[in-house]
Amino acid sequence: MDDKQLARFGGPVDRVDACPFKTEREVEQLAYRETPYWHHLLVGRHIGIHRPDGRHCNWIARLLTKDRRYVQRCLGSALSNGASAVSYAEAIEAAFSWFSECDGRGESAERAPRGRTDGLNFCPIGAEYSVGHALTDYLQWSKIARSAGGHYNTVVLLNHHLSGGVTHRVLAEFTAADLQEIALKIIRTPPRFGFQQRHATLVERDDLTPDELRRRKRTYNSVVGILRMAFQYAWENGKIGSDRPLRCLKRISVVHTPRLLFLNRDECRRLLDHCTPALRDLTLAALYTGCRVGELASLRVEDVGYQIFGLRIAAFKRSPSRYVFLPDEGMAFFLRKIEGKEPKDLVFRSEMGKAIKKQHASLFRRAVSRAGLPDEFVFHGLRHTYASDLIRQGVPLEVVARQLGHADIRTVSQTYGHIAEQFREEQIRTRFSPLDDEELKNAKGRAGELDELWHRVKAHDWRSYAQHEVSGERRVRSNIRTPASVLEVFEVQRRT
């Protein structure tokens, strides 16, 4: 697919047709200004109008290079003004021709469709009902039934791992061999972050670290979960005569590794020192509440102190509304933020006074970098920081789960449970009732040795205290009966 086809059909909107200044009449209505008017065709590729005064009005194209700089080219006059003018169609052809020349010289950055995709990038082919047909039908239902974010994540996952694979297989003929093909492709396909180039170098299973293999297994389980729902939907709608393809889909056991990227209080203060004023308020709010950025962005004045000593959080994604209780410090912060505002006003806005959507992301990355924190730490890590701090202070997992909006403690226990080790250790040491007089005397005689050991082990980083190294190779006890062909893909022994 060339650049023009990708701009027209690769995203949710035909970007060539969506240009707001296609005709001379639309161009004439543009006000004079020194900076050009730009229209996105693809990520890093634009067409624009430069109209600084009444004498000059030109089509221009802009391209993002590999070293993250923009270069421009004039494509011709956009208005006749007594001379021949270049039409929009001619300007588009010239722009994409120039983009192709830069691609051929290896100068341009990777391309990608503009905007979120909301559909599969593979089309069902043929009259027989295929895996692609099943996924297409299921995603039509998913778009209605699921949250926008959940549906989008499903589409991206399928496009990245199933394109050009088993999607054209007749669904009634789907077998464990096809499942093995899916597993092998997931093993060999590197993860994709953002709009980076899709077709990265394939890797072999033996080149993966245990953590990378564990992540591939979780990705495989996610894909299998989507396929199960799609196949179930097809069977229930009478598209196939048997549920045998559905019974072929088996997950694989995988060891869960807790998240370790949390901040301590000194690191939190360093981060706050490098935030812009509006971002600092948003960051503080996340640290006081553990709320997601979307929940904070939609928080209104009337939600502060509503019936409780805390906040009322509206329903978000698929989570119901809930209350989040606050400490005195946090409550005082929110009361200060709502002073002089109307009940329906948003509590937090961007630096420009606009509703918060995605403006915080780049500012937060810059603050993280300047604070000397790990580059992979993102805003959502503040939610993990909030939970980890509560658990280290001995707050029960049930309370933490309710504060975060989880239905039960399983997610909290799996993700943060290991952080409670220091609290558990202290409780056992101080609350165990005496049992044997001789050993009690022995303990008193070794008081100095015990205290030295206590302080020595306490010097370790709390984030990794009493943490066992979990290998993605270990098979946990499970009721999952994974096909042997899939196990062969994931668990082939490394050769030494």
N, C-alpha and C positions, 0 to 999 in steps of 0.2 A: 504494500500500500504506500503510494508516494505521499508527499506532504499535502497536496491539495485534496486527495481522497481522505486522508486522515483528518484534515480540518473539516471536511464536509460530513463524513460518516463515522469518525472515530469517537466522537463525544455525544453528549445528549442533545446538542444543538448544532445545526449546520452553521459553522462560524463564518463561512464565505457569504452566505445569504443574510446573516444577522448583522452585517456592517450597517451602522446608522447613517452613513454618508455615501451611499451608492450612487445617487443621482446628482446632477448639477444643481438642482433645486435644493437638495439637502446640504450640499457643500456651500452654496451661497448663504445659507442661514447660519453658518458657523461664524461666531464672532472673531474679530482679529485678536490674535495673541502671539507672543513670541514662541511659546512651547507648542509642539505639534499636538493634534488630536490623534490618539492611537486607538486602534481596534485589534484585539487579540485574535489571531488565527490559530496558532498553536502556542504551547508554552515556549517562550523564547523567540517567537516569530510574530511580527506585527505588520500591519499596513496602516498608514496614517495620512493626514492632511496637514501641511504646514501653511498657514495663512497669516503671516505677520502684518500685512497691510492690504490695501486695495489693489496693489499692482502685482503681488506675488501670491500664488496659490498652487502648490505642487503636491503630487502624490509622492510619498516616501515609504520605504520599507525599512524595517529594523530587525536585526538578528542578534541573538545572544551567542557569544563565542565560548570556546572551551575554558578560557581563562576568566569567564564570568564578566566580560565587557560587552557593551552593546555597540554595534557598528550599523551605519545607516547608508542608504543609497536613494538618490532622487530618481523617480520613475517617469517624470514628465508633468506637464501642466494639467491641473484638474479642471480649470475653467478656460473657456475659449478666449475671452478678452481680445478679440480681433485676430487670434491665431488658432491653429488646430489644437484641440484638447485631447488628452488621453482618457478614454472611458474607464469605468471601474473594472470591467471585464479585462481590458488590456492591462491595466495596472496590476490586477491579480495575477495574470499570466506572467508578467515581468517580475513580480515579487517572488513567486514560486520558482521561476527559472533561476533567479539570483540565489535563493535558498539552496537549490540543488547544486549550483556551482560551488558554494561554500561547503556543502556536505562532501562533495567530491574531493575538495582539497583538505578535508579533515579539520576544518576550522570551527564548525558550528557545534554548539552544545547539543545534548540529547534532546530529541523531540518528544512531545506527548500531547494528547488531546487537551484542549482547554475545558476546564470544568469537570465535575464529577460524572463518571459514566454510570448509567443506571440500567445497562443491559449487557448481555453476553457478547463477546467479540467473535463468537463462532455461531454459524447459522445451521439449524437442522436441515439435512438434505435427504431427499427421497420420500417415498410414500410410506414406508415402514416406520413404525414408531421407534425412535432411537433414544439413546441416553440424552442427546442434545434436545430432543423434543421434550423429554421428561423434565429436564432442568429449566427449559424455557417456560413450560406450563407452571412449574412450581414457583419460579421467580415472579410470575404475574400475581400469584397469590401472596407471596412473601412481601411484595411491595405494598400490599394493602394491610396485611396482618402484622407485620413487624415494624419496629422503629426505623426511621430513615437511615440512621447510622448502622444498625444491624443488617439491613438489606444491602447497603453499600459495601460493607465488609464482606458479605457473602459473594457479591458480584466480583469484587476484586480478587478474592481467593480463588474462585473458579476460573476466572480469566487467566490468572497467573499459572495455575497448575494443571488445568485440563485442556487448554487450547491445543488443538492439533493432536489430541490423544484419543481416548476411547469415546469421545462424544458422538461419533458417527456409528458406533456399534449398535446393532438392533437390540433394544432393551430386553426382549424375551430371550436373547441368546447370551446375555451377560453372565460371565462365570468368574470363578476365583482367579483364573489366569488374567482377566482384565483388571481385577483388583490388584494383582501383583504388578501389572504395568503401571497403574496409578502410583503404587508405593515406590516403584523404582524411579519414576519421574520426579516425585517429591524429594526423594533422597538426593538426586543429582541436580536439582534446581535450586540455586541460591535464593535466599529470601530477597524480596524487593522492598525497598524503602522509598516512599514518596514517588517522585517521577523519575527515578534513576532508570537507566537503560534496562529494558526487559531482558534482552538476550545476553546475559552475562555468561562467563565461561562455566561449563558444567563441571561438577566435582564428582569424585568417586566416594563410595561409602567409607573406605579405609582412610581417606584423608580428613574425615570429620572428627572433631573432638567429641568427647562424651556429652558435653553440653549442647553442641550443635546437633548431635544425633537425637538427643532428648527433644529438642525443639522440632526436628523433622517429624518425630513420632507424634507430637501434639498436633502439628499441622495435618498429618495424615488422618488422625482421629477427627479433626474438624471437617475435613473434606468428606470422610466417610459419613459423618453425621448429616451433612447436607444431602449427600446422595441417598441416604436412608429416607429422609423426609420427601425427597423428590420421587423416589421409587414407590414409597407408600402412597403418595398423592396420585401417582399414575395407576396403581393397582386399585385404589378405592374408586377411581373414576372410570374403571373398565378399559383402560388402555392396553393392559396386558392380562392374559388369562390365568396367570399363576404368580404366586409371590416368591418363586424360586430366586429371581434376581435380587430381591430384597434380603432373602436369607443368606446370600453370598457375602453381604457386607458385614464385616467383622472388624471391630476396633482392635488395637494392640495395647498391651499394658505399658504404662510409662510412669516413671518415678517423678513425682512433683518436686520441684526445687523452689524453695521460698525465695521471695524477692529480698535482696540484700541492700538495695540502693536507697537508704534512708539517711536523713540528715540529723546530726545532733544539734543541740541548742546553739553552740558556738557557730556551726556552719549555717544555721538558719539566720543568725544575726549578720554574718558576713554577706549572705545573699540579700538580705533586706537593705543593707548599706549600699548595694550597687543597683537597686531597682529605681526606676523613675517613680515619681509620687503616686500616680494612679496604679501602677503595677505593684508598688509596695503595699497599698491598701488591699489589693486583690490577693496578694501573697499572704498577708497577715490574716485575711479572712479565711483562706484555705487552711492555714495552720491552726486557727482557732476552732474550725468546724469540721475539717476533713471532707468538705463538700467538693464536688466536681466543679470545674470552671463553668460549665453550662448552668449548673444550679445557682452559682453565685451571680452569673450574668443576668439571670432572670429574677433575682431576688428584689422585692419591692419594699418600700418603707413600711407598709402595713404588715409585712411578714415578721418584722422585728418586734420581739416582746409580745407576740400575739398569743394570749392565754397561758404562755409558759415563760420561764426565765431562759429564753433562747430564741430560736428561729423556726418559722414554719417554712419548710422546703416543699415547693410544688412538685407534682409528678414529673419525672424526667426519664427519658428513654422508656423503658418498660417498668420502671420502679414506681410504686405508688407514692403519694405525698407522705411526709413524715415530719416529726419535730426533732430538732437538734438542740440539745441543752448546751449551755455555755458556762465557763468560769467567769468570775467577776471581771477579770481583765478583758475577756472577750466581749462580755455584755457592754462594758463601758466603751469599748472600741466601736461597736455597732451603734450605740446610742449617739456617739459623737458624729458618726457618718450620716445619720438621718436628721440631724438638727436643721431646721429651716426648710425641710422638704415636704412635699405633698404626699399623702398616703400611697398614691399610684406611681410615684416616681421610682425609678431604678436606684438602688443603693450604690451601685458601682457603674462607672462609665470610663471610657478610654481617655487618653491624654487630650484628645480632640473633642471630648464631650459627647461622643457617640456611644451607642449600645455596644457592649463587648461581644465580639464574635471570634475573630482569629487574630486581632491586633496584638494580643499579648505574647504570641508565640515567639516572634523574632526578638522582642525586647527581653523576654525571659531567657532565651538562649544567650543573649549578650550579657545579662546579669550573672548567669551561671558561669560563663567564661571568665568574667572579670573577678568573680569571687573565688576563682581557683577550684571550682567543683568539677566533678566528672562531666564530660560533654554529653553523656547519654542521659543525664538527669533532666527530666521534663517536668512540666507543671503538675502533671498527675502524681508525680513523686511526692508532692506535698501531702496528698491524701495518705500515702503510705507512711510518711513521716508522722502524721497525726496519729494514725493507728499504732505505730510502733512505740511512740512515746507513752500512750495510754497503757499499753500492755506492760511496758517496762516498769510503770508505776504501780502495777498490780491490779489494774482495772479488769474485771472478769471479761472473758471473751464474748459472753452474751451481750454485755453492755456496749462493747466496742462494735459488735455487729449491728445493734440497733442504731447506734449513732451514724454508722456508715450507710444504713439503709439496706443491709443484707437480710434475706429471709431467715437464715439460720447461721450457725457459727462455723459451718464447714469451710467456707471460703476464708474466713478470718483465721481459723485454726491452721489450715494448710499454708497460708501465705505468711502469717506473722507468728504462729505458735511458738517457733523456736526462740523468739526474742524473750519469751517469758522465763527462760532458763535461769537468769540471774535472780529474778524474783522468787522462783521456785526454790532455788538453792538457799536463799536467805531465810525463807519461811521454814524450811526443814531444819536449818541449823539453829534457829532461835526458838522454835515452837515445839520441838520434839521433847516429850516428857522423859525425865531420867528413868533408866531401866535397871542398870547394874552398878552397884556401889564401887566395885573394883575398877571398872572401866571409866566410871566418873572421876575417880582419883587419878587414873592414868591420863584422862583428858586434861585435868587441872595441872598435872605435872608437865604436860606437853603444851601448855597454853602459849608459850612463846613460839614454839614450832608451828602450831596451828595458825596463830595470827600471821606469822610470816608467810605461810602458804596461802592464807586467805587474801592477803594484800598482793601477793605475787601474781596469782591468777586473775585478780581483779584488774590488773594492768592491761589486759587484753582489750581489744576493740569490742564494745558491747554488741556490734552488729554481727560478729562472727563468734561470739562466746558460746562454747559448748556445741558448736555446729559440726555435724558430721559431713564429710564430703560425700555427696550423693552422685553416683555414677549412672549415666543413662543406660549402661549395659545391664544393670541388675534387673532381673525380672521379678516383680512383686507378685505375691499370691493374688490370683484374680479368677473370676468366673468367666472371663472373656476367652472364647475359643477361637483364636486367630488362625486363619488358614496357614498351613505349613509353608506354602509358597510365599506368603507375605513375610512370615518370620524369617525365611531365608534371606530376604532382601535387607531386613533391618538388623539381623543378628548373626550374619556371617562372621566367622572368627577372623580376627586380624592375624595376618601372617607376619612372623618375626624373621 
